[in-house]
C-alpha cells in the first residue's frame, strides 16, 4: 500500500532527554519553553534540499512581564540578539526570531528557529525594554514533551478559547494555563495515551484578532510553553484567480456570483494587478466587500496600508507575503520573509500574515515566521511537483506535503492549497481528481481551503458539481475543522489506508467529525502524462467494510451519538451506513464511496464528556 515516512531530526532524542532533566537545570519559575524538531518526508527527495537533521523551533513564554511589541528593545538567547535580526543579521545561531507581548495578560511570547547545536539544553534569556530596564533575566530549558499542544484557537467572538493536547507518547497532564491563568481540566483528561487527544474549552476569556495568546502545560512534571497570535474566527475558502477574471463584487459580478455558487468566499489579488487587469480601484472594492455578507480577500504586502480600517479587519482574510518562499535556506530567504511578516504585523496587527511553501525539507525552517503557513502540492494534470519526475507519484502526494507543513507549524494554523484549473499545466484535471485533492486539505488539518486557480472560461467545460460538493461539505463542517483538530480518536479500518481510502477524525469539545475519502485509483503517471498518455487517475467505486473508532484514545470523551451526515453542506440523517456502539468502540459499517459523487463522506456526532464535573487544574 502507498504510505509515507515523516522523519524527525536527530535532535529529537536530545530533546527527550531535556524533558527528563527539565527540573535539573536551574530555571526561572516564570519562564517555560517547548521545542520541536523539523519534520520532513524521507520518501520524497527534492533537488537542492537536504535533510534538516539539526533544525528545530523553540517557543518561550515569560509570565508576569507586561510589555507590548514596541516596548521590547532587546532579547538575547545565550547572548545572541534576536531583535532586529530581520535587518540583515547573522543566521549562524538564529534563523529568525519573533518577540511579541500582551500587556493586559502580562505574557511575552518568544519564538525562533535554529540549526545550531550550541542552542540546546538550558538557555539564558535576557529581555530589555525601551527604557533600558531588564524586564526578564533567567534560564529556561525547552522541553519536547510526550503530550504536545497541537492547536489553539478561539470561538464565540473571542470569549472562549480551545486548546488541543495530543499524545505523541503516553503522558500525564497535571496543569494547563492559558494567558497565565489556570484552566480546569476535563474529567479524565490527565492521562493521555499515545495517539490520544484532548480538546479543552476555556470559557471566560476576552481575545481579539492579533492579540498574543500563551499556553503552558505541565506534562510529566515539566512545564511546556507555546504561543501565537489570535486569528479571526473564520475558515476561509479562497481561490487564486486568473488575473483577468476579476471575480469580486464591484468588478466582474458574473464571475463573483459563480464563485459564491460553488462555495468560494475569498479571492487573492494584489492591488496593482487588480487595477491593471480589472480597471477598478482595489481599496475601494475591498472597502465595500462587507456589504456583500460573503466575499473576503487575501492581499499583497503592499496593499495593507491602502485599505482603511475597519474594512481591513472585516474583509481581509490575510496578507500574503510570499508564495513558495522556501526554495532555499539562507539569510536572504529567511530574513526577507521575517522582515515582511513583522512589517505586516506592525501595519495591521488584526490581519493574519500568510506565506506559502513548496518543499517538505525546507518548510520547517520557515514555519513560524508568519501566523499561517501554507503549502501547495498537486497530483493531477501533469502539474509541476518537487518530486523527481522518475518517482511514482501517489494520488495522496498533496496530503503528505500539507500534513508535513501542518506538523512543522503546529500549534499555529496551516492553510493548504488544492489544485483547480490553471494554464500552468497543459491540460485540466478531471472533476473527481480535483474533489479528492480538495478533501485532502481538510484531512491534513488545514484551517482553511485554498485553491489554485480559478479560470472562468474553464468552469463550463467540466463537471464542476463533483468538486463543488466537496467544497460545500467542507463549508458545512468548517467550524469543526477550524476549532477542532486531527487525530481526534484513533481508528482502524478494513480498507487499505492511504491506498484505497484516506480517513481522519476531528475532535472539538462537543463534536466528533469523521471524513472518509475514496483514493482507490490508478492509471496516472507524472512521467508519461508529459507524452499524452496516462493523463488521468481512474477511480473505482469503493466500499469500506468496517471502520472502528477507539474512544478510549480520547480520555475526556464518555460517549458519542446523534450521528448525522453532511451532504452538499447540509446535515441529514445517516441512512445507508451502519453505526453501532456509543462508548469504548464505535463501528461504522458499509461506507459506500463513489468514483465521483460522493467521492468523500462526512459524518458528525455529538460528544458527551465523562462527567459534567471538572477537575481542578493544580500543580502536583
C-alpha positions in Angstrom: 0.0 0.0 0.0 1.0 3.6 -0.5 2.5 5.2 2.6 4.9 8.0 3.5 7.6 8.4 6.1 7.7 11.5 8.2 11.1 12.0 9.7 12.2 13.9 12.8 15.6 15.4 13.1 18.3 13.6 15.1 18.0 16.3 17.9 14.6 14.7 18.8 16.4 12.2 21.1 18.3 15.1 22.7 15.1 16.9 23.3 13.5 13.8 25.1 16.5 13.9 27.4 15.9 17.6 28.1 12.3 16.8 29.0 13.5 14.3 31.6 16.1 16.8 33.0 13.9 19.9 32.9 13.9 20.4 36.6 17.6 19.6 37.0 18.7 22.7 35.1 18.4 26.0 37.0 15.3 27.6 35.7 13.3 30.7 36.3 9.8 29.7 37.6 8.2 32.5 35.4 9.6 31.0 32.2 8.7 27.9 30.3 9.6 26.6 26.8 8.9 23.9 24.2 11.0 22.6 21.3 10.1 20.6 18.3 12.3 19.0 15.7 11.8 19.8 12.0 10.0 17.1 10.1 10.3 16.1 6.5 9.2 13.3 4.1 12.1 10.9 3.6 10.2 9.1 0.8 10.2 12.3 -1.3 13.7 13.7 -2.0 13.9 17.1 -3.6 16.5 18.7 -5.7 18.5 21.4 -3.9 17.4 20.4 -0.4 19.0 18.3 2.4 17.5 16.5 5.4 17.1 19.1 8.1 18.5 16.9 10.8 19.5 19.8 13.1 16.5 22.1 12.5 14.3 22.9 15.5 11.8 25.6 16.6 11.5 26.9 20.1 8.6 28.6 21.9 9.3 30.6 25.1 6.7 32.1 27.4 7.6 34.6 30.0 4.9 35.1 32.7 4.3 38.4 34.6 6.2 40.5 32.0 4.0 43.4 30.9 5.5 44.6 27.6 4.0 45.4 24.2 5.8 44.5 21.0 7.0 48.1 20.7 8.4 48.1 24.2 10.7 45.1 23.7 14.1 46.6 22.8 16.3 43.6 23.1 16.1 39.8 23.6 19.2 37.7 23.8 19.4 33.9 23.9 22.7 32.7 25.2 24.0 36.1 24.3 22.7 36.2 20.7 20.5 39.1 19.8 17.1 38.3 18.3 15.6 41.8 17.9 16.5 43.4 14.6 17.6 40.2 13.0 15.4 40.9 10.0 17.5 43.9 9.1 20.3 41.7 7.8 21.6 39.8 10.8 23.8 36.7 11.0 21.8 33.4 11.0 24.6 31.4 12.5 22.6 30.9 15.7 19.1 32.2 15.0 17.4 31.6 11.6 14.7 34.0 12.6 13.3 35.5 15.8 10.0 36.8 16.9 9.1 38.6 20.2 5.5 39.6 21.0 3.9 40.8 24.2 0.4 41.2 25.7 0.3 43.9 28.4 -3.1 43.0 29.6 -2.2 39.4 30.4 1.4 40.2 31.3 2.7 37.5 28.9 5.6 37.7 26.5 5.9 35.1 23.7 9.3 34.4 22.0 9.7 32.1 19.0 12.7 31.2 17.0 14.2 28.6 14.7 17.8 27.4 14.9 20.1 24.8 13.4 23.0 25.5 15.8 23.9 22.8 18.3 25.0 25.5 20.8 21.4 26.4 21.4 20.4 23.2 23.2 19.7 22.5 26.8 19.3 25.3 29.2 19.0 28.7 27.6 19.9 32.1 29.1 17.2 34.6 28.2 17.5 38.4 28.8 14.8 40.8 27.8 15.4 44.6 27.9 12.7 47.2 27.5 12.9 50.5 25.6 13.6 52.3 28.9 16.7 50.3 29.3 15.4 48.2 32.1 15.8 44.5 32.4 12.3 43.0 32.1 13.5 39.4 32.4 16.7 37.6 33.0 16.7 33.9 33.7 17.3 30.4 32.4 14.8 28.1 30.7 15.1 24.6 29.3 12.9 23.9 26.2 11.1 20.6 26.5 9.9 18.2 23.8 7.0 16.6 25.8 5.2 13.4 25.4 1.9 15.3 25.2 2.0 18.4 23.0 -0.2 21.4 22.4 -1.2 20.7 18.8 -3.6 23.6 18.2 -5.1 26.6 19.9 -7.9 28.9 18.7 -10.8 31.0 19.9 -14.5 30.9 19.3 -17.7 32.7 20.3 -16.4 36.1 19.3 -13.2 35.7 21.4 -15.0 34.8 24.6 -13.8 31.2 24.6 -10.5 29.6 23.7 -10.0 25.9 22.7 -6.7 24.1 23.5 -5.9 20.8 21.9 -3.5 18.3 23.5 -2.1 15.3 21.6 -0.2 12.4 22.9 3.0 11.8 20.8 3.6 9.3 23.6 1.7 8.4 26.7 1.9 11.2 29.3 0.3 12.8 32.3 -1.0 16.3 32.3 -1.5 18.0 35.7 -1.9 21.6 34.8 -3.0 23.8 31.9 -2.5 27.6 31.8 -4.0 29.9 29.2 -2.7 33.5 29.3 -1.2 32.8 32.7 -4.4 31.6 34.2 -5.2 28.1 35.4 -7.7 26.2 33.2 -10.0 23.5 34.6 -9.1 20.1 33.1 -12.0 18.0 31.7 -12.6 14.8 33.7 -10.3 12.1 32.6 -8.0 14.4 30.7 -5.0 13.9 32.9 -3.8 10.6 31.5 -3.3 11.0 27.7 -2.4 7.7 25.9 -0.1 7.5 22.9 -2.0 8.8 19.9 -4.6 10.2 22.3 -6.3 13.6 22.1 -8.0 16.0 24.4 -10.0 19.2 23.4 -10.3 21.7 26.2 -12.8 24.6 26.2 -11.6 27.7 28.1 -14.6 30.0 28.8 -14.4 33.5 30.2 -11.6 34.9 28.0 -11.6 38.1 26.0 -9.5 37.9 22.9 -9.3 39.9 19.7 -7.6 39.2 16.4 -3.9 39.9 16.6 -3.5 39.6 20.3 -0.9 37.3 21.8 -2.1 34.1 23.5 0.0 31.7 25.5 -0.5 28.2 26.8 1.7 26.5 29.4 1.1 22.8 30.1 2.6 20.7 32.8 3.4 17.3 31.3 5.1 14.6 33.2 6.3 17.2 35.7 7.8 19.6 33.2 6.3 23.0 32.2 5.9 23.2 28.4 5.1 26.5 26.7 3.5 27.7 23.4 2.3 31.0 22.0 0.8 32.7 19.0 -1.4 35.5 17.8 -5.2 35.2 17.8 -6.7 34.5 14.4 -10.0 35.8 13.1 -12.8 33.3 13.7 -13.2 32.3 10.1 -12.5 29.3 7.8 -11.6 31.0 4.5 -12.4 29.2 1.3 -10.0 31.1 -1.0 -9.1 30.9 -4.7 -6.2 32.4 -6.6 -8.0 33.6 -9.8 -6.8 34.0 -13.3 -5.9 37.7 -13.2 -8.5 38.8 -15.8 -11.4 37.1 -14.2 -11.9 39.8 -11.6 -14.4 37.7 -9.6 -15.4 40.3 -6.9 -18.5 42.4 -6.4 -17.8 45.8 -8.0 -15.6 44.2 -10.7 -17.0 41.2 -12.6 -20.3 40.4 -10.9 -21.0 37.2 -13.0 -17.7 35.6 -12.1 -18.1 36.6 -8.5 -21.6 35.0 -8.4 -20.3 31.8 -9.8 -17.6 31.6 -7.1 -20.3 32.2 -4.5 -22.5 29.5 -6.1 -19.7 26.8 -5.7 -19.0 27.9 -2.1 -15.8 30.1 -2.6 -15.8 33.2 -0.4 -12.3 34.7 -0.7 -10.1 35.8 -3.6 -6.4 36.8 -3.7 -5.3 39.9 -5.6 -2.6 42.4 -5.1 -3.8 45.9 -5.7 -1.6 46.8 -8.7 -2.6 43.6 -10.6 -6.3 44.2 -9.8 -6.1 47.8 -11.0 -4.3 46.8 -14.2 -6.4 43.7 -15.1 -9.8 44.8 -13.7 -9.7 48.6 -14.2 -11.0 49.2 -10.6 -9.5 50.8 -7.5 -8.7 47.9 -5.2 -9.1 49.6 -1.9 -12.5 50.9 -2.9 -13.7 47.4 -3.9 -12.3 45.9 -0.7 -13.9 48.6 1.5 -17.3 47.7 0.0 -17.0 43.9 0.5 -18.5 43.7 4.0 -21.8 44.8 2.3 -21.8 41.5 0.3 -22.0 39.4 3.5 -19.9 36.9 1.7 -16.7 37.9 0.0 -13.3 38.5 1.6 -9.8 38.9 0.1 -6.2 37.9 0.5 -4.0 40.9 -0.3 -0.4 41.6 -1.2 2.1 43.0 1.3 2.0 46.5 -0.3 -1.8 46.7 0.0 -2.4 46.7 3.7 -1.7 50.3 4.3 -4.0 51.3 1.5 -7.1 49.6 2.9 -8.8 51.7 5.6 -10.0 50.3 8.9 -12.5 48.8 9.8 -12.8 47.3 6.4 -9.3 45.9 6.7 -10.3 43.8 9.7 -13.7 42.9 8.2 -12.8 42.0 4.7 -9.1 40.9 4.6 -8.5 37.3 5.5 -4.7 37.5 5.3 -1.8 39.3 3.8 0.1 37.0 1.5 3.8 37.9 1.8 5.1 35.2 -0.5 4.2 32.1 -2.3 6.6 29.1 -2.2 9.0 31.0 -0.1 11.2 28.1 1.0 13.2 27.4 -2.1 16.5 27.9 -0.2 17.6 28.2 3.5 19.7 31.2 3.6 19.7 34.7 5.1 18.0 36.3 2.1 15.1 33.9 2.1 14.6 33.6 5.8 15.2 37.2 7.0 13.5 38.7 3.9 10.2 36.9 4.9 10.8 37.7 8.6 11.0 41.4 7.7 7.8 41.2 5.6 6.0 39.4 8.4 7.0 41.9 11.1 6.2 44.9 8.9 2.7 43.5 8.1 2.0 42.8 11.8 3.0 46.3 12.7 0.9 47.8 9.9 -2.2 45.8 10.6 -2.0 43.7 13.7 -5.6 42.5 13.3 -4.8 40.8 9.9 -3.1 37.3 9.8 0.2 37.0 7.9 0.4 34.1 5.5 3.2 32.6 3.5 3.3 29.5 1.2 5.8 26.7 0.7 6.7 24.2 -1.9 9.2 21.8 -0.2 8.9 19.2 2.5 12.6 19.6 3.5 12.9 23.3 4.0 9.4 24.2 5.2 10.3 23.5 8.8 12.9 26.3 8.9 10.3 28.8 7.7 7.3 27.6 9.8 6.7 30.2 12.5 7.8 33.2 10.6 4.2 34.0 9.8 0.9 33.4 11.7 -0.2 31.0 9.0 1.9 28.6 7.0 0.7 27.3 3.6 1.7 24.5 1.3 0.9 23.5 -2.3 1.5 20.2 -4.0 -0.7 18.7 -6.8 -1.2 15.2 -8.2 -3.0 15.6 -11.4 -2.9 17.1 -14.9 0.9 16.9 -15.1 1.2 19.8 -12.6 4.8 20.6 -11.7 6.0 18.8 -8.5 9.0 18.9 -6.2 9.3 15.1 -6.5 11.6 13.7 -9.1 9.8 13.0 -12.4 11.0 9.4 -12.3 9.4 8.8 -8.9 6.0 7.3 -8.9 3.6 10.0 -7.7 0.8 8.8 -5.4 -2.6 10.4 -5.6 -2.1 11.3 -1.9 1.0 13.3 -2.7 -0.7 16.7 -1.8 -1.9 15.3 1.6 1.6 14.2 2.6 3.0 17.7 1.8 0.2 19.6 3.5 0.3 17.4 6.6 4.1 17.8 6.9 3.7 21.6 6.7 1.0 21.4 9.4 3.2 19.3 11.7 6.1 21.8 11.3 3.9 24.8 12.0 1.7 23.5 14.9 0.2 24.7 17.1 -0.2 27.6 14.7 -2.7 27.2 11.8 -1.8 25.8 8.3 -4.0 26.7 5.3 -3.3 24.2 2.5 -3.8 24.5 -1.3 -5.7 22.2 -3.6 -5.4 22.1 -7.4 -8.1 23.6 -9.5 -7.9 25.0 -13.1 -4.8 26.7 -14.5 -2.8 27.4 -17.6 0.2 26.5 -15.5 -0.3 22.9 -16.7 -1.0 21.7 -20.2 -4.4 20.2 -19.6 -7.0 20.2 -16.9 -7.7 17.6 -14.2 -11.0 15.7 -14.1 -13.5 16.7 -11.5 -13.0 13.8 -9.2 -9.2 14.4 -9.2 -9.9 17.9 -8.0 -12.6 16.8 -5.5 -10.2 14.4 -3.9 -7.4 17.0 -3.6 -9.9 19.5 -2.1 -10.9 16.9 0.6 -7.2 16.2 1.3 -6.7 19.8 2.5 -9.2 19.0 5.3 -7.7 15.6 6.1 -4.3 17.3 6.5 -5.5 19.5 9.3 -5.8 22.7 7.3 -7.8 25.5 8.9 -8.8 27.0 5.5 -9.2 25.8 1.9 -7.0 27.5 -0.7 -7.3 26.7 -4.4 -5.1 27.4 -7.5 -6.5 28.5 -9.8 -10.0 29.6 -10.8 -10.5 30.2 -14.6 -13.9 31.4 -15.6 -13.6 30.0 -19.1 -12.9 26.5 -17.8 -15.8 26.0 -15.4 -18.5 25.3 -18.0 -16.2 22.8 -19.8 -16.0 20.5 -16.8 -18.2 18.6 -14.3 -17.8 21.2 -11.6 -20.7 19.9 -9.4 -18.4 17.0 -8.3 -15.8 19.3 -6.7 -18.4 21.8 -5.7 -19.9 19.1 -3.5 -16.6 18.7 -1.8 -16.4 22.4 -1.1 -19.9 22.6 0.2 -19.3 19.7 2.6 -16.2 21.4 3.9 -18.2 24.6 4.4 -20.8 22.5 6.2 -18.2 21.4 8.8 -15.9 24.4 8.6 -16.4 25.4 12.3 -15.5 21.9 13.4 -12.4 21.9 11.1 -11.5 25.4 12.4 -11.9 24.8 16.1 -11.2 21.0 16.1 -8.0 19.2 15.3 -7.0 16.0 13.5 -6.1 12.8 15.4 -9.3 13.2 17.4 -9.7 9.5 18.1 -7.7 6.5 16.9 -9.3 4.2 14.4 -8.8 1.1 12.3 -10.4 0.1 9.0 -10.7 -2.9 6.8 -9.8 -0.9 3.7 -6.1 -0.1 2.9 -5.4 3.3 4.4 -3.5 5.7 2.2 -4.2 3.4 -0.8 -7.8 2.6 -1.1 -9.1 5.3 1.2 -7.9 8.2 3.4 -9.6 8.9 6.6 -9.3 11.3 9.6 -11.1 12.1 12.8 -11.5 15.6 14.2 -12.4 16.4 17.8 -13.8 19.5 19.4 -15.1 19.8 22.9 -18.6 18.9 21.6 -18.3 17.2 18.2 -16.5 14.3 16.5 -16.1 14.5 12.7 -15.1 11.6 10.6 -14.1 12.1 6.9 -13.6 9.2 4.6 -12.2 9.8 1.1 -12.1 7.4 -1.8 -8.5 7.1 -3.2 -9.0 3.8 -4.9 -7.5 5.0 -8.2 -4.8 4.1 -10.7 -3.6 4.8 -14.2 -1.9 8.2 -13.8 1.9 8.7 -14.3 3.6 12.0 -13.6 6.2 10.9 -16.2 4.0 9.5 -19.0 1.5 12.3 -18.7 4.0 14.5 -20.5 3.7 12.3 -23.5 -0.1 12.4 -23.7 -0.8 9.0 -22.1 -1.6 8.0 -18.5 -3.0 11.5 -18.2 -5.7 10.9 -15.5 -6.4 8.9 -12.4 -9.1 6.3 -12.9 -11.2 6.0 -9.8 -13.3 2.9 -8.8 -16.3 2.8 -6.5 -15.2 1.5 -3.1 -17.0 0.1 -0.1 -15.3 0.4 3.3 -16.4 -2.7 5.1 -15.8 -1.8 8.7 -14.2 1.2 10.5 -13.7 1.1 14.2 -13.3 4.2 16.3 -11.4 3.8 19.6 -13.0 6.3 22.0 -10.6 5.3 24.8 -7.9 7.3 22.9 -9.9 10.5 23.8 -9.7 10.2 27.6 -12.2 13.0 28.3 -14.9 11.5 26.0 -17.5 9.3 27.5 -19.7 8.6 24.5 -20.7 9.8 21.1 -24.2 9.8 19.5 -26.7 11.6 17.3 -24.8 10.8 14.1 -25.5 12.9 11.0 -24.0 13.1 7.6 -23.1 16.3 5.7 -24.5 16.2 2.1 -24.0 19.3 -0.1 -23.2 21.3 3.0 -26.4 20.3 5.0 -26.8 17.9 7.9 -29.1 14.9 7.2 -29.9 11.6 8.9 -27.4 8.8 8.3 -29.3 6.4 6.1 -27.1 3.7 4.4 -24.2 3.3 6.9 -24.5 1.0 9.9 -23.4 2.6 13.2 -23.1 0.6 16.4 -21.8 1.5 19.8 -21.5 4.8 21.7 -18.9 4.1 24.3 -15.5 2.4 24.2 -15.5 1.5 20.5 -17.9 2.6 17.8 -18.2 0.8 14.5 -19.2 2.3 11.1 -20.1 -0.4 8.6 -20.5 -0.4 4.8 -19.5 3.1 3.8 -20.0 3.3 0.1 -17.8 5.7 -1.8 -18.3 6.6 -5.5 -15.8 7.3 -8.2 -17.3 10.7 -8.5 -20.0 11.8 -6.0 -19.9 11.2 -3.2 -16.1 10.6 -3.5 -15.9 11.5 0.2 -18.3 11.3 3.1 -18.6 13.4 6.2 -20.1 12.1 9.4 -20.6 14.2 12.6 -21.5 13.0 16.1 -22.3 14.8 19.4 -19.7 14.2 22.1 -20.5 13.7 25.8 -17.8 14.2 28.3 -17.0 11.7 31.0 -18.5 13.9 33.7 -20.1 17.3 33.9 -17.8 18.0 36.9 -14.4 19.4 36.1 -11.1 18.5 37.7 -9.3 21.5 39.2 -6.1 22.4 37.4 -3.5 22.3 40.2 0.2 21.8 40.4 1.1 18.4 41.7 
